Amino acid sequence: MPSSPVPEPSPGVGTSPQPQVAPAPPSGARPLAKPDALPPSRVTGEFNVLCYTLLSLFVICFGVWVIFAWMDYGKRYAPLADGWYAGGTRSIEITLVRDDTNNLDCASDVVVEGLHCAYRADQQPFEPGGTNEPVRLRPYNTVDQVVFLGAGLWSSPGLSGPLPSERFTVTCNFRMVSTIRSVATRWAAGGAFTSGKNALPAGVLSDCVIPR
């Protein structure tokens, strides 16, 4: 008996569909370009560098401002005399002996509002004929142990008479003009000048009297 022919399976029945294969690009074709995009790690790194740069500039500017502010402060305020400032006037009490009219002198090239020492920094006379007393700075010491440079003490009418033979004090008004840093002082006639490490207040003494 002849066998029956086996029917061919219909598409989609009992068989898996064949995958669709994209046609290969023609020979010589260039691949599609991907859009430019920085990886997240690179973006973060560049942002950090920018932040560090801005922070460094801020720190440098702040440091420069502090330095200039301190320099201006040093010119206006005396480091050894709390509360003394350029342009201010205060009452002070100075301790002296009679021979201080010849003992006390300073040496510096600095001139502030016409006031200066009798000697230059090289310890030569500042003026050939001598420095007039009203503008001649000399070192003095207050009863509170504050050293300063003052002009006009010995030309004050209150000290025109005989001076006490023992150590005495004088009360004056002191108008501070500025501070002088590069200054040498001496406390005995003919003695050696000694350079100081600190800036000294410099100004004018007026209304000086010997307390009774």
QUIFENVEN-V190579 format. One record per run of one state. SS is the DSSP state (h for helix, s for strand, l for the rest). FROM is the first residue (numbers start at 1). TO is the last residue. Records with the same first field share a line. If there is no record, write none. Layout:
SS->FROM-TO ; FROM-TO
This chain:
l->1-39 ; 78-84 ; 86-88 ; 97-99 ; 104-104 ; 108-111 ; 113-114 ; 118-118 ; 120-124 ; 126-132 ; 143-146 ; 152-156 ; 160-167 ; 181-183 ; 187-193 ; 196-199 ; 210-212
h->40-76 ; 100-103 ; 133-135 ; 157-159
s->77-77 ; 85-85 ; 89-96 ; 105-107 ; 112-112 ; 115-117 ; 119-119 ; 125-125 ; 136-142 ; 147-151 ; 168-180 ; 184-186 ; 194-195 ; 200-209
